[in-house]
Amino acid sequence: MLSQTQILQYQKESVERALTCANCGQKLHVLEVHVCERCIYECLNMVEHNEKYKQHRRIKK
């Protein structure tokens, strides 16, 4: 069984992990928009993939 201190420490660490960019490790503030170089690359790849998918769907109809 965890002590109250351990529970509070775990909760604090969970929030800190949740507010850290998974790609570059930058600490984020609530509601802060963050886009590191890797995030930008991944976002652009997703947009490109979605556009190709939409074009493919239009061609198949």
HTML snippet that shows the backbone in 3Dmol.js (N, CA, C, O; Angstrom):
<script src="https://3Dmol.org/build/3Dmol-min.js"></script>
<div id="view" style="width:600px;height:400px;position:relative"></div>
<script>
const pdb = `
ATOM      1  N   MET A   1       0.842  -1.183   0.000  1.00  0.00           N
ATOM      2  CA  MET A   1       0.000   0.000   0.000  1.00  0.00           C
ATOM      3  C   MET A   1       0.886   1.245   0.000  1.00  0.00           C
ATOM      4  O   MET A   1       1.847   1.330   0.764  1.00  0.00           O
ATOM      5  N   LEU A   2       0.559   2.207  -0.858  1.00  0.00           N
ATOM      6  CA  LEU A   2       1.346   3.434  -0.941  1.00  0.00           C
ATOM      7  C   LEU A   2       0.957   4.408   0.166  1.00  0.00           C
ATOM      8  O   LEU A   2      -0.209   4.510   0.547  1.00  0.00           O
ATOM      9  N   SER A   3       1.952   5.115   0.668  1.00  0.00           N
ATOM     10  CA  SER A   3       1.676   6.150   1.663  1.00  0.00           C
ATOM     11  C   SER A   3       1.121   7.385   0.958  1.00  0.00           C
ATOM     12  O   SER A   3       1.219   7.512  -0.262  1.00  0.00           O
ATOM     13  N   GLN A   4       0.544   8.283   1.730  1.00  0.00           N
ATOM     14  CA  GLN A   4      -0.007   9.524   1.169  1.00  0.00           C
ATOM     15  C   GLN A   4       1.093  10.324   0.465  1.00  0.00           C
ATOM     16  O   GLN A   4       0.850  10.916  -0.587  1.00  0.00           O
ATOM     17  N   THR A   5       2.283  10.344   1.030  1.00  0.00           N
ATOM     18  CA  THR A   5       3.411  11.055   0.429  1.00  0.00           C
ATOM     19  C   THR A   5       3.781  10.443  -0.919  1.00  0.00           C
ATOM     20  O   THR A   5       4.037  11.166  -1.881  1.00  0.00           O
ATOM     21  N   GLN A   6       3.808   9.118  -0.989  1.00  0.00           N
ATOM     22  CA  GLN A   6       4.126   8.439  -2.248  1.00  0.00           C
ATOM     23  C   GLN A   6       3.059   8.711  -3.306  1.00  0.00           C
ATOM     24  O   GLN A   6       3.378   8.905  -4.479  1.00  0.00           O
ATOM     25  N   ILE A   7       1.804   8.725  -2.893  1.00  0.00           N
ATOM     26  CA  ILE A   7       0.707   8.999  -3.831  1.00  0.00           C
ATOM     27  C   ILE A   7       0.835  10.408  -4.390  1.00  0.00           C
ATOM     28  O   ILE A   7       0.704  10.613  -5.597  1.00  0.00           O
ATOM     29  N   LEU A   8       1.091  11.377  -3.521  1.00  0.00           N
ATOM     30  CA  LEU A   8       1.240  12.765  -3.971  1.00  0.00           C
ATOM     31  C   LEU A   8       2.434  12.915  -4.905  1.00  0.00           C
ATOM     32  O   LEU A   8       2.355  13.637  -5.900  1.00  0.00           O
ATOM     33  N   GLN A   9       3.544  12.238  -4.593  1.00  0.00           N
ATOM     34  CA  GLN A   9       4.732  12.297  -5.450  1.00  0.00           C
ATOM     35  C   GLN A   9       4.433  11.699  -6.820  1.00  0.00           C
ATOM     36  O   GLN A   9       4.829  12.254  -7.845  1.00  0.00           O
ATOM     37  N   TYR A  10       3.730  10.560  -6.834  1.00  0.00           N
ATOM     38  CA  TYR A  10       3.356   9.912  -8.096  1.00  0.00           C
ATOM     39  C   TYR A  10       2.459  10.827  -8.927  1.00  0.00           C
ATOM     40  O   TYR A  10       2.648  10.956 -10.136  1.00  0.00           O
ATOM     41  N   GLN A  11       1.477  11.466  -8.274  1.00  0.00           N
ATOM     42  CA  GLN A  11       0.577  12.377  -8.986  1.00  0.00           C
ATOM     43  C   GLN A  11       1.357  13.552  -9.572  1.00  0.00           C
ATOM     44  O   GLN A  11       1.121  13.954 -10.711  1.00  0.00           O
ATOM     45  N   LYS A  12       2.281  14.096  -8.796  1.00  0.00           N
ATOM     46  CA  LYS A  12       3.093  15.221  -9.271  1.00  0.00           C
ATOM     47  C   LYS A  12       3.920  14.805 -10.486  1.00  0.00           C
ATOM     48  O   LYS A  12       3.979  15.534 -11.476  1.00  0.00           O
ATOM     49  N   GLU A  13       4.556  13.638 -10.415  1.00  0.00           N
ATOM     50  CA  GLU A  13       5.367  13.154 -11.530  1.00  0.00           C
ATOM     51  C   GLU A  13       4.504  12.870 -12.752  1.00  0.00           C
ATOM     52  O   GLU A  13       4.940  13.101 -13.879  1.00  0.00           O
ATOM     53  N   SER A  14       3.296  12.377 -12.550  1.00  0.00           N
ATOM     54  CA  SER A  14       2.389  12.106 -13.667  1.00  0.00           C
ATOM     55  C   SER A  14       2.040  13.388 -14.399  1.00  0.00           C
ATOM     56  O   SER A  14       2.029  13.423 -15.630  1.00  0.00           O
ATOM     57  N   VAL A  15       1.755  14.442 -13.647  1.00  0.00           N
ATOM     58  CA  VAL A  15       1.430  15.729 -14.262  1.00  0.00           C
ATOM     59  C   VAL A  15       2.637  16.259 -15.013  1.00  0.00           C
ATOM     60  O   VAL A  15       2.500  16.767 -16.125  1.00  0.00           O
ATOM     61  N   GLU A  16       3.820  16.145 -14.417  1.00  0.00           N
ATOM     62  CA  GLU A  16       5.030  16.623 -15.082  1.00  0.00           C
ATOM     63  C   GLU A  16       5.268  15.872 -16.387  1.00  0.00           C
ATOM     64  O   GLU A  16       5.648  16.480 -17.388  1.00  0.00           O
ATOM     65  N   ARG A  17       5.047  14.550 -16.388  1.00  0.00           N
ATOM     66  CA  ARG A  17       5.215  13.775 -17.615  1.00  0.00           C
ATOM     67  C   ARG A  17       4.182  14.192 -18.648  1.00  0.00           C
ATOM     68  O   ARG A  17       4.488  14.273 -19.838  1.00  0.00           O
ATOM     69  N   ALA A  18       2.971  14.456 -18.203  1.00  0.00           N
ATOM     70  CA  ALA A  18       1.904  14.832 -19.125  1.00  0.00           C
ATOM     71  C   ALA A  18       2.176  16.194 -19.751  1.00  0.00           C
ATOM     72  O   ALA A  18       1.675  16.487 -20.836  1.00  0.00           O
ATOM     73  N   LEU A  19       2.959  17.022 -19.082  1.00  0.00           N
ATOM     74  CA  LEU A  19       3.244  18.360 -19.583  1.00  0.00           C
ATOM     75  C   LEU A  19       4.645  18.466 -20.165  1.00  0.00           C
ATOM     76  O   LEU A  19       5.278  19.520 -20.101  1.00  0.00           O
ATOM     77  N   THR A  20       5.122  17.371 -20.730  1.00  0.00           N
ATOM     78  CA  THR A  20       6.434  17.333 -21.357  1.00  0.00           C
ATOM     79  C   THR A  20       6.280  16.809 -22.778  1.00  0.00           C
ATOM     80  O   THR A  20       5.607  15.802 -22.998  1.00  0.00           O
ATOM     81  N   CYS A  21       6.897  17.483 -23.742  1.00  0.00           N
ATOM     82  CA  CYS A  21       6.855  17.016 -25.128  1.00  0.00           C
ATOM     83  C   CYS A  21       7.504  15.638 -25.199  1.00  0.00           C
ATOM     84  O   CYS A  21       8.632  15.451 -24.744  1.00  0.00           O
ATOM     85  N   ALA A  22       6.786  14.677 -25.771  1.00  0.00           N
ATOM     86  CA  ALA A  22       7.304  13.317 -25.872  1.00  0.00           C
ATOM     87  C   ALA A  22       8.487  13.231 -26.832  1.00  0.00           C
ATOM     88  O   ALA A  22       9.292  12.305 -26.735  1.00  0.00           O
ATOM     89  N   ASN A  23       8.601  14.184 -27.757  1.00  0.00           N
ATOM     90  CA  ASN A  23       9.671  14.134 -28.752  1.00  0.00           C
ATOM     91  C   ASN A  23      10.953  14.818 -28.295  1.00  0.00           C
ATOM     92  O   ASN A  23      12.040  14.258 -28.440  1.00  0.00           O
ATOM     93  N   CYS A  24      10.835  16.029 -27.742  1.00  0.00           N
ATOM     94  CA  CYS A  24      12.060  16.768 -27.414  1.00  0.00           C
ATOM     95  C   CYS A  24      12.266  16.976 -25.919  1.00  0.00           C
ATOM     96  O   CYS A  24      13.334  17.427 -25.505  1.00  0.00           O
ATOM     97  N   GLY A  25      11.253  16.652 -25.091  1.00  0.00           N
ATOM     98  CA  GLY A  25      11.411  16.761 -23.648  1.00  0.00           C
ATOM     99  C   GLY A  25      11.173  18.143 -23.076  1.00  0.00           C
ATOM    100  O   GLY A  25      11.341  18.339 -21.873  1.00  0.00           O
ATOM    101  N   GLN A  26      10.785  19.117 -23.903  1.00  0.00           N
ATOM    102  CA  GLN A  26      10.540  20.468 -23.404  1.00  0.00           C
ATOM    103  C   GLN A  26       9.355  20.454 -22.457  1.00  0.00           C
ATOM    104  O   GLN A  26       8.324  19.848 -22.748  1.00  0.00           O
ATOM    105  N   LYS A  27       9.507  21.132 -21.312  1.00  0.00           N
ATOM    106  CA  LYS A  27       8.403  21.257 -20.362  1.00  0.00           C
ATOM    107  C   LYS A  27       7.385  22.237 -20.941  1.00  0.00           C
ATOM    108  O   LYS A  27       7.753  23.278 -21.486  1.00  0.00           O
ATOM    109  N   LEU A  28       6.112  21.896 -20.820  1.00  0.00           N
ATOM    110  CA  LEU A  28       5.053  22.714 -21.393  1.00  0.00           C
ATOM    111  C   LEU A  28       4.174  23.287 -20.298  1.00  0.00           C
ATOM    112  O   LEU A  28       4.039  22.703 -19.223  1.00  0.00           O
ATOM    113  N   HIS A  29       3.583  24.425 -20.581  1.00  0.00           N
ATOM    114  CA  HIS A  29       2.606  25.023 -19.681  1.00  0.00           C
ATOM    115  C   HIS A  29       1.221  24.648 -20.171  1.00  0.00           C
ATOM    116  O   HIS A  29       1.028  24.400 -21.362  1.00  0.00           O
ATOM    117  N   VAL A  30       0.263  24.605 -19.273  1.00  0.00           N
ATOM    118  CA  VAL A  30      -1.106  24.270 -19.653  1.00  0.00           C
ATOM    119  C   VAL A  30      -1.579  25.247 -20.724  1.00  0.00           C
ATOM    120  O   VAL A  30      -1.409  26.460 -20.598  1.00  0.00           O
ATOM    121  N   LEU A  31      -2.168  24.704 -21.765  1.00  0.00           N
ATOM    122  CA  LEU A  31      -2.698  25.458 -22.899  1.00  0.00           C
ATOM    123  C   LEU A  31      -1.627  26.120 -23.757  1.00  0.00           C
ATOM    124  O   LEU A  31      -1.949  26.932 -24.623  1.00  0.00           O
ATOM    125  N   GLU A  32      -0.369  25.788 -23.532  1.00  0.00           N
ATOM    126  CA  GLU A  32       0.700  26.319 -24.370  1.00  0.00           C
ATOM    127  C   GLU A  32       0.763  25.505 -25.653  1.00  0.00           C
ATOM    128  O   GLU A  32       0.706  24.276 -25.627  1.00  0.00           O
ATOM    129  N   VAL A  33       0.879  26.192 -26.754  1.00  0.00           N
ATOM    130  CA  VAL A  33       1.047  25.499 -28.026  1.00  0.00           C
ATOM    131  C   VAL A  33       2.541  25.270 -28.210  1.00  0.00           C
ATOM    132  O   VAL A  33       3.340  26.203 -28.128  1.00  0.00           O
ATOM    133  N   HIS A  34       2.904  24.028 -28.458  1.00  0.00           N
ATOM    134  CA  HIS A  34       4.322  23.691 -28.613  1.00  0.00           C
ATOM    135  C   HIS A  34       4.498  22.851 -29.861  1.00  0.00           C
ATOM    136  O   HIS A  34       3.820  21.841 -30.046  1.00  0.00           O
ATOM    137  N   VAL A  35       5.405  23.273 -30.703  1.00  0.00           N
ATOM    138  CA  VAL A  35       5.710  22.476 -31.881  1.00  0.00           C
ATOM    139  C   VAL A  35       7.224  22.495 -32.066  1.00  0.00           C
ATOM    140  O   VAL A  35       7.787  23.462 -32.579  1.00  0.00           O
ATOM    141  N   CYS A  36       7.874  21.410 -31.641  1.00  0.00           N
ATOM    142  CA  CYS A  36       9.314  21.305 -31.854  1.00  0.00           C
ATOM    143  C   CYS A  36       9.545  20.828 -33.293  1.00  0.00           C
ATOM    144  O   CYS A  36       8.592  20.513 -34.006  1.00  0.00           O
ATOM    145  N   GLU A  37      10.786  20.776 -33.704  1.00  0.00           N
ATOM    146  CA  GLU A  37      11.122  20.404 -35.082  1.00  0.00           C
ATOM    147  C   GLU A  37      10.558  19.031 -35.449  1.00  0.00           C
ATOM    148  O   GLU A  37      10.018  18.849 -36.540  1.00  0.00           O
ATOM    149  N   ARG A  38      10.683  18.071 -34.540  1.00  0.00           N
ATOM    150  CA  ARG A  38      10.176  16.726 -34.827  1.00  0.00           C
ATOM    151  C   ARG A  38       8.647  16.718 -34.899  1.00  0.00           C
ATOM    152  O   ARG A  38       8.063  16.047 -35.750  1.00  0.00           O
ATOM    153  N   CYS A  39       8.000  17.477 -33.990  1.00  0.00           N
ATOM    154  CA  CYS A  39       6.533  17.551 -34.017  1.00  0.00           C
ATOM    155  C   CYS A  39       6.054  18.165 -35.331  1.00  0.00           C
ATOM    156  O   CYS A  39       5.085  17.687 -35.920  1.00  0.00           O
ATOM    157  N   ILE A  40       6.723  19.217 -35.794  1.00  0.00           N
ATOM    158  CA  ILE A  40       6.354  19.848 -37.065  1.00  0.00           C
ATOM    159  C   ILE A  40       6.465  18.825 -38.188  1.00  0.00           C
ATOM    160  O   ILE A  40       5.565  18.714 -39.021  1.00  0.00           O
ATOM    161  N   TYR A  41       7.556  18.085 -38.215  1.00  0.00           N
ATOM    162  CA  TYR A  41       7.776  17.071 -39.244  1.00  0.00           C
ATOM    163  C   TYR A  41       6.664  16.029 -39.218  1.00  0.00           C
ATOM    164  O   TYR A  41       6.124  15.663 -40.262  1.00  0.00           O
ATOM    165  N   GLU A  42       6.321  15.547 -38.008  1.00  0.00           N
ATOM    166  CA  GLU A  42       5.266  14.541 -37.894  1.00  0.00           C
ATOM    167  C   GLU A  42       3.913  15.100 -38.315  1.00  0.00           C
ATOM    168  O   GLU A  42       3.139  14.408 -38.977  1.00  0.00           O
ATOM    169  N   CYS A  43       3.617  16.344 -37.942  1.00  0.00           N
ATOM    170  CA  CYS A  43       2.347  16.970 -38.336  1.00  0.00           C
ATOM    171  C   CYS A  43       2.264  17.112 -39.851  1.00  0.00           C
ATOM    172  O   CYS A  43       1.233  16.812 -40.453  1.00  0.00           O
ATOM    173  N   LEU A  44       3.348  17.568 -40.462  1.00  0.00           N
ATOM    174  CA  LEU A  44       3.349  17.732 -41.916  1.00  0.00           C
ATOM    175  C   LEU A  44       3.183  16.393 -42.618  1.00  0.00           C
ATOM    176  O   LEU A  44       2.493  16.306 -43.634  1.00  0.00           O
ATOM    177  N   ASN A  45       3.809  15.349 -42.088  1.00  0.00           N
ATOM    178  CA  ASN A  45       3.647  14.016 -42.671  1.00  0.00           C
ATOM    179  C   ASN A  45       2.208  13.539 -42.563  1.00  0.00           C
ATOM    180  O   ASN A  45       1.685  12.927 -43.494  1.00  0.00           O
ATOM    181  N   MET A  46       1.561  13.816 -41.427  1.00  0.00           N
ATOM    182  CA  MET A  46       0.163  13.408 -41.262  1.00  0.00           C
ATOM    183  C   MET A  46      -0.733  14.152 -42.242  1.00  0.00           C
ATOM    184  O   MET A  46      -1.632  13.558 -42.838  1.00  0.00           O
ATOM    185  N   VAL A  47      -0.493  15.452 -42.411  1.00  0.00           N
ATOM    186  CA  VAL A  47      -1.292  16.246 -43.345  1.00  0.00           C
ATOM    187  C   VAL A  47      -1.101  15.716 -44.757  1.00  0.00           C
ATOM    188  O   VAL A  47      -2.071  15.542 -45.493  1.00  0.00           O
ATOM    189  N   GLU A  48       0.149  15.457 -45.138  1.00  0.00           N
ATOM    190  CA  GLU A  48       0.437  14.932 -46.473  1.00  0.00           C
ATOM    191  C   GLU A  48      -0.238  13.577 -46.676  1.00  0.00           C
ATOM    192  O   GLU A  48      -0.824  13.325 -47.729  1.00  0.00           O
ATOM    193  N   HIS A  49      -0.156  12.713 -45.675  1.00  0.00           N
ATOM    194  CA  HIS A  49      -0.791  11.393 -45.759  1.00  0.00           C
ATOM    195  C   HIS A  49      -2.302  11.539 -45.913  1.00  0.00           C
ATOM    196  O   HIS A  49      -2.908  10.845 -46.730  1.00  0.00           O
ATOM    197  N   ASN A  50      -2.913  12.430 -45.143  1.00  0.00           N
ATOM    198  CA  ASN A  50      -4.362  12.632 -45.217  1.00  0.00           C
ATOM    199  C   ASN A  50      -4.780  13.155 -46.584  1.00  0.00           C
ATOM    200  O   ASN A  50      -5.808  12.739 -47.117  1.00  0.00           O
ATOM    201  N   GLU A  51      -3.996  14.060 -47.155  1.00  0.00           N
ATOM    202  CA  GLU A  51      -4.323  14.597 -48.479  1.00  0.00           C
ATOM    203  C   GLU A  51      -4.238  13.500 -49.541  1.00  0.00           C
ATOM    204  O   GLU A  51      -5.099  13.406 -50.415  1.00  0.00           O
ATOM    205  N   LYS A  52      -3.200  12.677 -49.458  1.00  0.00           N
ATOM    206  CA  LYS A  52      -3.070  11.571 -50.417  1.00  0.00           C
ATOM    207  C   LYS A  52      -4.231  10.598 -50.267  1.00  0.00           C
ATOM    208  O   LYS A  52      -4.746  10.087 -51.261  1.00  0.00           O
ATOM    209  N   TYR A  53      -4.648  10.337 -49.022  1.00  0.00           N
ATOM    210  CA  TYR A  53      -5.772   9.432 -48.771  1.00  0.00           C
ATOM    211  C   TYR A  53      -7.056  10.008 -49.364  1.00  0.00           C
ATOM    212  O   TYR A  53      -7.833   9.285 -49.986  1.00  0.00           O
ATOM    213  N   LYS A  54      -7.279  11.311 -49.171  1.00  0.00           N
ATOM    214  CA  LYS A  54      -8.482  11.951 -49.723  1.00  0.00           C
ATOM    215  C   LYS A  54      -8.484  11.868 -51.245  1.00  0.00           C
ATOM    216  O   LYS A  54      -9.518  11.579 -51.847  1.00  0.00           O
ATOM    217  N   GLN A  55      -7.335  12.118 -51.873  1.00  0.00           N
ATOM    218  CA  GLN A  55      -7.241  12.033 -53.330  1.00  0.00           C
ATOM    219  C   GLN A  55      -7.512  10.608 -53.790  1.00  0.00           C
ATOM    220  O   GLN A  55      -8.212  10.402 -54.782  1.00  0.00           O
ATOM    221  N   HIS A  56      -6.975   9.634 -53.090  1.00  0.00           N
ATOM    222  CA  HIS A  56      -7.184   8.228 -53.428  1.00  0.00           C
ATOM    223  C   HIS A  56      -8.670   7.883 -53.345  1.00  0.00           C
ATOM    224  O   HIS A  56      -9.194   7.182 -54.211  1.00  0.00           O
ATOM    225  N   ARG A  57      -9.349   8.374 -52.308  1.00  0.00           N
ATOM    226  CA  ARG A  57     -10.779   8.099 -52.138  1.00  0.00           C
ATOM    227  C   ARG A  57     -11.588   8.737 -53.271  1.00  0.00           C
ATOM    228  O   ARG A  57     -12.564   8.153 -53.742  1.00  0.00           O
ATOM    229  N   ARG A  58     -11.180   9.941 -53.711  1.00  0.00           N
ATOM    230  CA  ARG A  58     -11.893  10.613 -54.811  1.00  0.00           C
ATOM    231  C   ARG A  58     -11.739   9.828 -56.107  1.00  0.00           C
ATOM    232  O   ARG A  58     -12.689   9.708 -56.880  1.00  0.00           O
ATOM    233  N   ILE A  59     -10.549   9.298 -56.345  1.00  0.00           N
ATOM    234  CA  ILE A  59     -10.275   8.547 -57.576  1.00  0.00           C
ATOM    235  C   ILE A  59     -11.076   7.248 -57.597  1.00  0.00           C
ATOM    236  O   ILE A  59     -11.576   6.855 -58.651  1.00  0.00           O
ATOM    237  N   LYS A  60     -11.206   6.573 -56.452  1.00  0.00           N
ATOM    238  CA  LYS A  60     -11.897   5.291 -56.388  1.00  0.00           C
ATOM    239  C   LYS A  60     -13.402   5.410 -56.640  1.00  0.00           C
ATOM    240  O   LYS A  60     -14.026   4.439 -57.067  1.00  0.00           O
ATOM    241  N   LYS A  61     -13.993   6.571 -56.386  1.00  0.00           N
ATOM    242  CA  LYS A  61     -15.456   6.722 -56.531  1.00  0.00           C
ATOM    243  C   LYS A  61     -15.915   6.636 -57.944  1.00  0.00           C
ATOM    244  O   LYS A  61     -17.111   6.745 -58.212  1.00  0.00           O
TER     245      LYS A  61
END
`;
const viewer = $3Dmol.createViewer("view");
viewer.addModel(pdb, "pdb");
viewer.setStyle({}, {cartoon: {color: "spectrum"}});
viewer.zoomTo();
viewer.render();
</script>
